[in-house]
Structure formats: C-alpha cells, structure tokens
C-alpha cells in the first residue's frame, strides 16, 4: 500500500494541543499523522491487534486446507482449482512490514510521501516485522503452503525488499518468484487483481491478508459510497478468507473523501476529510 497522505485521525487532538503553552512556545507543529503513527509504532494495542489477526489466520488456514472448495480469490480463481497446490497472498507494507519509521520521518520533517524518499527508505532496509507476521508465514510454509507477497512497492525496490524480509525471517519462496511488485510487468498497476490472477493459474489461494481495501478488491478507488457498496458485497469473506491488519496512518480510506485527487492542495484534501465526519449535535442548551 503506497497511497500515502496525512490521516484525519487525530486532527482535532492536534489542533487542541497546538493551543497549549508548550506548543505555542515553538514545540512540534500540528500534524494529522501524530496519533495514528504513535498508535502503530508505540502502542500495545496495535501489537495485540496484529497478533489477534495472525492467530485467526492460523485457524482459517487449517480450515482452508481441509476444504478444497475454499478460495480467497473469488474473482480470479477459475476452473477446477480444487486440486491445485495451496498458497496464501499477503500485502507487504503495514501488513507484514512496519514502516512507521518512514511515517515518523515525514511527520518530524513536515514532508509528504514521495517516490524518491520512499525508495530511499526501502533501500535502507529499515522496516521491521509486524507482530505475528513472521511466525504466521513460517507456519504456512511449514504446512506446504506457498507464501506470495503482492505489494505496491515498485519493481525497482524488489531486491531491497527481499533482503529486508529475508533478514527478518520471512519465507522467500525457494525457486518460485513469490514477490509480485507493482510495475514489474506493464499490466501490473496499483490494482492487484491482475497479479492475483497470475497466482491462481497455478495455486489455490487460501487466504488474503492486507491493510487496505485495495489488497482485496479492485474497487477500492471509488467514492465513499461506492467503496461501502463493494465492501458490503464482499461481506462473506471478511474474517474468513480475507483478514485485515489495522492501519490508521494511510490508505484509500484517507483519499476517498477528496476523490483520490492528489493534485488538490493539502488544505483542500484536509477540509474534505473534515467535512465528511459525522458529529454529535452536542449537549442541549
């Protein structure tokens, strides 16, 4: 997931804090990313959430292995797939790799996402493992399940990504190329359906694990209403074939309020997010 802009979560808190004495005297400037990044990097709640998801993933994996009709790729899995060897698909960023250090760098330097700095971060190989991710992927590998990583990191970052993940202990796939990067082939854009289709030619997909709606459904770039409609149509898969890691820092949820139009000024993007929030009317006078 590399659609990165500031998160509206925590905006009100940041604005409140900015009026305090310490901040008025030259402390950190308000930033929408503060609470989201603090939660992802420092909280035991994030760790507990991730461990819970990967614990459920083990249960679902065993169920899927016992049910040959089970597939996590309802659109792409075609034909008589029941006897194909098993595989799972995982997103990389904020699903198996924690990149909060890049988020903190942006926050502390008043920067927004850029391909240049992001690729430099990938080259530094400073990502850490999301809690439970290494253990789960090793468990799947031990069961004879091929572990594929379908990521929107650019193809130029593949070697750095592989080396980073190998150091952390993730299964690398042996003689099978299990890293499907954005742009690696002309038809491999940010939507992941074309890459899932490649995997389903040779494997039965048991589980899909990600942190953004686009990791599961190519309709992620629609309006908020269209996204909700697509989500509702997928309801049977959530918690079973599809498992979601929480990521409040960035994603298509963050860009939907302003129509995913990154050319809009940051102030306009932020206002659009502010305007869609539903509020309590407040206490009676």
N, C-alpha and C positions, 0 to 999 in steps of 0.2 A: 504494500500500500504506500504509494508515494504521493497521494494528493494531500498536500500539507499547507494548511493555513492556520491562523490563530483560532483557538476554540472559544466560543462564547461562554462556556462554563467558567464561572469564577469572575466574570466581568464585573458584576455588581460588588463582589467582595473586594476586588482590586480597586475599584473606584472609591469604596468606603475607606480602605486602608490608605489611599493616597491623600486623604484629608487629615490623617493623623500627624502628630508632631514630628515623629522620626522621618517620615516620608517627605514632609514639607521642607525639611532641612537638607534635602539632597539625597534621600535614600533611593532604593530601586523604583523605577518608573512603573506605573500600572501596566500589566500585560495579561491578556486573556488566557495565556498558556500556564499561568502560575499554578493554580490549583490542580489542573489536570496533570501537569508534569510532576508536581510534588507527590500526587497520589500514585502515579505509575512508578516513580523511582524510589520513594521512601516508605510507602505505607505497607503495613502487614495485610491490610485489606486486599490490595492488589495481589500480593503473593497468595493469599488464601483463595481468592477468586480463580487465579490461574491453576493452582493445584487442584481445585474442585473440578474445573473443566477437564483437565487431563486425567483425573481419576475416573470421571464419567466416560472419557474416551476409551479407557481400557475395557470398561464394561460393554460399551457399544461395539468395540472391535471384536470381542469374543462372540457377541450376539451375531454380528455380521458374518463372521467366519462359519457359523453354524447354519446360516440361512443363505442358500445360493441365489435366491432371488433378490437379495438385498443389494442396492446400489445407491451411492451418494451422488450420482451424475444422471439425474432423471432425463435431462435434455440430450446429453451427449452419448449415453450408454445405449448402443444399438444392437440389434440382432440377438443371437444366442450367446449372451455373455456369461451365463451361469457357470461354465466350466473354465473360464479364463482365470489365470493366477491373480491373487488378491493384491491390491495396492491401496494406499491412502494418499491424499493430497493435503499439503499444508501450505499456507501462505508463509512468508518469511518475516517481514518487518512487523513488529509488535504482536506476532503470533508465536514464533519460536525465537526471534531475536529481539532483545530490548535495546532500542536506540535512544533512550531518554537522554543520554549524554549529548546527542545532537540537538535535541529539543532544548536542553538547558543552555547550550551554546547560543542557539538562536535567541532565547529569552534574555540572556545576560548581555548580548551584544545588539539587541534590537534589530535582529535580522529575520527575514522570512526565508522559506525554503528556496533554494536554487540548485539546479542540477550540478553546478560546479562544486559547491561546498558539500553537497550530499555525496558526490562521488569521491571527494577527498576524505570524507568521513568513512565511507566504505573501504577505501584504500588503507586507512589507518587500522582497520580491523579491531575497532574498539567496542563492538557490540557484545553484549552479554546474553546469556540464555534466559528466556522467560522461565520462571519456576515451573518445573514439571515437564518441560518440553523435551529435554534430552532423554529423560527416563522413559517417557511415553514412546518416543520414536525408536528407542532401543528395544522396548518391549514389542512393538510392532515388528521390527526387524527380526527379533528372536522367534516370532511366530511364522516367519516366512513371508511376511507382507512387505512388498516393495514400497519404500518411502519416497514420494515425489515432492519437490518444492516448486510450486508455481508462484513466482514472485514478479512484482512490477519494478524490481531493480533492473537497471539497464544491462544489456548484454556485456557492456564494457566492464562491468563490476563483477562478472561471474567468478573469475579466478580469486579475487579478494574475498568474495562471499564464501566460496568453497573453503578457502584456507581458514577463515574466521570460524566457520561452523565445524570444520574438522578438528580444530584445536579445542572446541567446546565439547566434542564427543558425539556429534550427530552422525547417523548413518549416511554414508556417501553414495551408496548405490552400486558399488563394485564396478562391473563392466557395463552397466546401464547408465546413461546420462539422465540423472534424476533432477537436474536443475533446469527449469524451463523459464528463461528470462524474457522480460519484455524487449521486443525488437530483435530477438535472436533470429527470427525469420520475419519476412516482410508482413505476414498476416498476423503476427503476434503483437497486437496492440495492448492497450491497458485492460480491455475486456478479456476475461480469461477463458471464455468458452472454447476458443479455438485450441488452446493448449490442453484443456481437459479432454477435448475430443481426441487429441493425439494419444493421451494416456489410455483412453478407453478402447483404442484399437487392439491393445494387447493385454489389458488388465481390467479386472472388475474393481471399481472404486468402492471401497467400503465406507470411508469417512472423508469428510472435507472439513478442515479446521482453518478458521481465519479470524480477522478482527474487523472486517469491513464488509458491508453488504455485497460489494463487488467481488469478493472472494467466492461467492456462492451463486450469484445471479447477475447476468449481464445488464439487467435493467436498473442498475444502481445509479445511473446518471440522470434519472428523470426528476420531475418535481417532487416535492414532499408528498403530495397526494398520490402520484404515480408510484413512488417508492413504497408507500404504505399498501397500496393495492397489490403490488408484486409480492411484498412481504406476506400479506395475508394468503395469497395463493400458494405460497411455499410452506404454510403452517405445519404440514405433516412432517416436514424434515427437521425442523428445529429441535435440538435436544436429542435427536436420534442419529440420522446420517450427517447432519450439519451441526457443528459445535463452534460457538463464538467466544473468543477471548475479548474481554472489555478493553477498549482503547478510547478514552475521552480526549486525547490530545489532537487527533486529526482524522480525517476520513471524509467519505462522501456525505455523511450526515452534516458535516460542518460547512460544506459548499452548496448543498441543496437550497438553502434559503435565498441565496443570491444567484441561483440558476447555474451554478458551476462556472460562472464567468469570471475568470481570474484577471481579466483586464479591468474590471471595476476597481476604483480606488479602495484602499483598505478601509477607509471610513464608511464608504457605502456598503461594503461587504459586512462590516460590523453592525451597521444600522439594520440591515436586512435580517440578520440573526436576532438582534434585539427585538425587532418588530414582530417576529413570529412567536415569541414566548407568551404563554398564557399565564395570566396573573390572577391571584385572589383580589377581589374588589377592595379588600381592607376592612377594618372594623367599622361598625355602624357609628355614625356621628352621635 
